[in-house]
Amino acid sequence: MLTRKQNELLRFIHERSHDSGVPPSFDEMKIALDLKSKSGIHRLITALEERGFIRRLPNRARAIEILKMPEPLPKPAFSPSVVEGHFGRPRHIPGGVAAREDGKPTMIPVMGRIAAGTPISAIQSRSHSIAVSPDFLAGGGEHYALEVRGDSMIEAGILDGDTVVIRRQDVANTGDIVVALIDDEEATLKRLRRRGSSIALEAANPAFETRVLGPDRVKIQGRLVSLVRRY
């Protein structure tokens, strides 16, 4: 049995090796798993090696061979370009993964972090995938997930550390909770309200002010459809 972090690292190594043909660097692993130092990666790598999931090849940089996976994985559904530019200028969130039609869980990409507070970059790095029941998806269309940071949406039941599942779309109705890209530079998770020709991004926490912006400054990146929480 692997811990959550061990499983996330193994999947990240698998996906990056599949995408680019080479395993990720320790710096890339540290960023993907949101660890503060590479010593944590060393411990995870050692644990995976001791459990027989990987093998490090001597005298070769970035040489990690995956020996087995805890469960069969679908072909990764990410483009290698998604993970470049960590903490750089945010790009529009790319397409996610469509729901399966056979009722089985769907693996959807976790595309980074989204602010429920002061806006931050929506895309930091592709970190891992999560299995989501079709019941958590909004029928057709593509979906992706984001990790929430901040507490501006607590009265809507969205807490710091939650994972939100987003249906990719560029339009939304007033009252929807959306991923909004502001000035092509910052992204946030807020409730959308239309006020005449303006757009209001409304928090669900009285400690935060509503931001009212011109329609040319806001681009909808998706609509919240469900939430995943770990205890």
C-alpha atoms as one frame of an Amber mdcrd trajectory, in Angstrom:
protein
   0.000   0.000   0.000   1.393   3.368  -0.999   0.810   6.635   0.795  -0.992
   9.392  -1.117   2.256  11.275  -1.790   4.054   8.106  -2.901   1.204   7.310
  -5.265   1.139  10.879  -6.637   4.885  10.824  -7.272   4.753   7.441  -8.993
   1.955   8.633 -11.276   3.781  11.871 -12.044   6.958   9.990 -12.996   4.890
   7.622 -15.145   3.061  10.431 -16.945   6.108  12.618 -17.525   8.162   9.653
 -18.778   5.336   8.748 -21.160   4.987  12.330 -22.420   8.628  13.312 -22.866
  10.521  10.011 -22.927  12.594  10.887 -19.842  11.772  10.914 -16.138  11.247
  14.289 -14.442  14.034  15.993 -12.518  13.948  16.175  -8.731  13.120  19.885
  -9.004  10.124  19.090 -11.226   8.980  16.411  -8.769   9.288  18.850  -5.866
   7.175  21.437  -7.673   4.568  18.912  -8.794   4.059  17.564  -5.267   4.259
  21.024  -3.671   7.135  20.073  -1.371   9.465  22.660   0.129  12.702  20.727
  -0.387  14.125  17.914  -2.477  14.826  15.872   0.660  11.140  14.930   0.720
  11.425  13.670  -2.851  14.481  11.614  -1.913  12.493   9.946   0.877   9.568
   9.193  -1.458  11.883   7.805  -4.145  13.602   5.581  -1.583  10.247   4.313
  -0.312   9.054   3.510  -3.863  12.322   1.706  -4.566  12.104  -0.310  -1.341
   8.556  -1.349  -2.243   9.633  -2.515  -5.687   7.763   0.063  -7.769  10.821
   1.743  -9.279  14.512   1.145  -9.822  17.211   3.809  -9.957  19.849   3.108
 -12.585  23.388   3.859 -11.364  25.684   6.441 -12.981  22.900   7.995 -15.042
  21.228  11.317 -14.303  17.430  11.302 -14.019  17.441   7.529 -14.607  14.396
   5.993 -12.945  12.755   2.867 -14.301   9.180   2.068 -13.314   8.850  -1.628
 -12.531   5.136  -1.760 -11.734   2.117   0.407 -11.022  -0.422  -0.064  -8.234
  -3.223  -0.257 -10.810  -3.558  -0.046 -14.597  -3.402   3.521 -15.852  -4.990
   5.010 -18.946  -2.787   6.857 -21.360  -2.005  10.251 -19.810  -4.288  12.933
 -21.171  -1.901  15.866 -20.774   0.177  17.819 -23.206   3.829  18.228 -22.100
   3.541  21.974 -22.654   1.071  22.275 -19.800   3.767  21.763 -17.158   6.227
  24.341 -18.468   6.482  27.841 -17.058   5.887  27.231 -13.357   4.955  30.491
 -11.635   5.261  32.222 -14.997   2.576  34.100 -16.886  -0.624  32.048 -16.613
  -2.089  30.590 -19.748  -5.710  29.768 -20.376  -6.533  26.434 -18.825  -6.420
  23.779 -21.562  -9.050  21.182 -22.231  -9.560  18.515 -19.608 -10.987  15.015
 -19.889 -14.496  14.068 -20.944 -16.622  11.811 -18.758 -16.727   8.107 -19.578
 -19.969   6.663 -20.864 -19.634   3.258 -19.176 -20.238   4.525 -15.633 -16.676
   3.826 -14.496 -14.543   6.466 -12.717 -12.859   9.004 -14.960  -9.273  10.122
 -14.422  -9.193  13.903 -14.689  -6.115  16.154 -14.500  -5.408  18.348 -11.510
  -4.091  21.438 -13.284  -2.657  23.356 -10.328  -4.088  25.749  -7.779  -6.870
  28.276  -7.809  -7.331  31.097  -5.321 -10.387  31.451  -3.150  -8.977  34.702
  -1.826  -6.373  36.973  -3.376  -6.114  35.881  -7.027  -3.092  33.774  -7.955
  -1.907  32.006 -11.075  -4.380  29.250 -11.977  -1.748  27.013 -13.498   1.349
  26.199 -11.505   2.136  22.707 -12.717   0.381  19.515 -13.606   0.596  17.605
 -10.380  -1.447  14.422 -10.623  -4.747  12.909 -11.673  -7.761  11.983  -9.599
 -10.444   9.367 -10.210 -13.902  10.929 -10.236 -17.254   9.185 -10.442 -19.410
  10.186 -13.425 -21.918  11.431 -10.841 -19.435  14.206  -9.998 -19.223  15.397
 -13.609 -21.656  17.598 -15.487 -22.619  15.188 -18.234 -20.883  15.985 -21.494
 -17.952  18.280 -21.987 -14.431  18.318 -20.633 -13.449  18.542 -16.990 -10.368
  19.332 -14.965  -9.644  19.865 -11.283  -7.929  22.585  -9.270  -6.702  22.681
  -5.693  -8.226  25.512  -3.668  -6.108  27.943  -1.654  -7.788  30.527   0.551
 -11.053  30.910   2.435 -13.088  33.483   0.509 -15.660  30.830  -0.481 -16.185
  29.162   2.887 -19.883  30.086   3.103 -20.390  28.219  -0.174 -18.859  25.147
   1.485 -15.501  25.466  -0.316 -12.560  25.226   2.085  -8.834  25.755   1.804
  -7.317  22.478   0.590 -10.417  21.239  -1.231 -10.222  20.051  -4.820 -12.844
  21.535  -7.128 -13.993  19.819 -10.316 -14.527  22.278 -13.138 -16.431  21.857
 -16.405 -14.494  23.674 -19.099 -16.645  26.409 -20.662 -16.285  30.077 -21.547
 -19.787  31.228 -20.620 -21.680  31.114 -17.333 -24.972  32.230 -15.847 -25.261
  34.745 -13.053 -25.019  32.907  -9.744 -22.614  30.246 -11.050 -19.332  29.672
  -9.225 -16.671  30.006 -11.880 -12.962  30.044 -12.573 -12.420  33.620 -13.768
  -9.261  34.841 -15.467  -8.755  38.553 -14.786  -6.725  40.704 -17.190  -5.109
  37.514 -18.557  -2.895  37.547 -15.476  -4.665  36.171 -12.432  -7.314  33.583
 -11.780  -9.767  33.156  -8.960 -12.750  31.046  -7.915 -15.785  33.258  -7.277
 -19.539  33.499  -7.789 -20.375  35.402 -10.948 -22.987  38.157 -10.931 -23.886
  40.392 -13.840 -24.445  44.046 -13.010 -25.557  45.795 -16.162 -22.601  45.708
 -18.509 -20.169  44.840 -15.688 -19.231  41.540 -14.092 -19.075  41.124 -10.322
 -16.910  38.389  -8.810 -18.492  37.738  -5.460 -16.868  36.040  -2.493 -18.750
  33.821  -0.054 -17.055  35.314   2.972 -17.974  38.735   4.391 -14.293  39.480
   5.017 -13.707  39.760   1.254 -14.946  42.475  -1.045 -16.790  41.854  -4.301
 -14.758  42.846  -7.355 -16.696  44.615 -10.122 -14.924  44.567 -13.480 -15.585
  45.398 -17.079 -16.545  42.436 -19.288 -13.370  42.854 -21.335 -11.275  42.142
 -18.237 -12.860  38.812 -17.288 -12.685  35.510 -19.157 -14.590  32.490 -17.907
 -12.412  29.375 -17.747 -15.002  26.958 -16.408 -17.880  26.354 -14.008 -17.751
  24.523 -10.693 -19.668  21.227 -10.848 -18.457  19.317  -7.779 -15.965  19.215
  -4.974 -13.612  16.554  -3.574 -12.451  16.721   0.031  -9.969  14.519   1.883
 -10.247  14.096   5.653
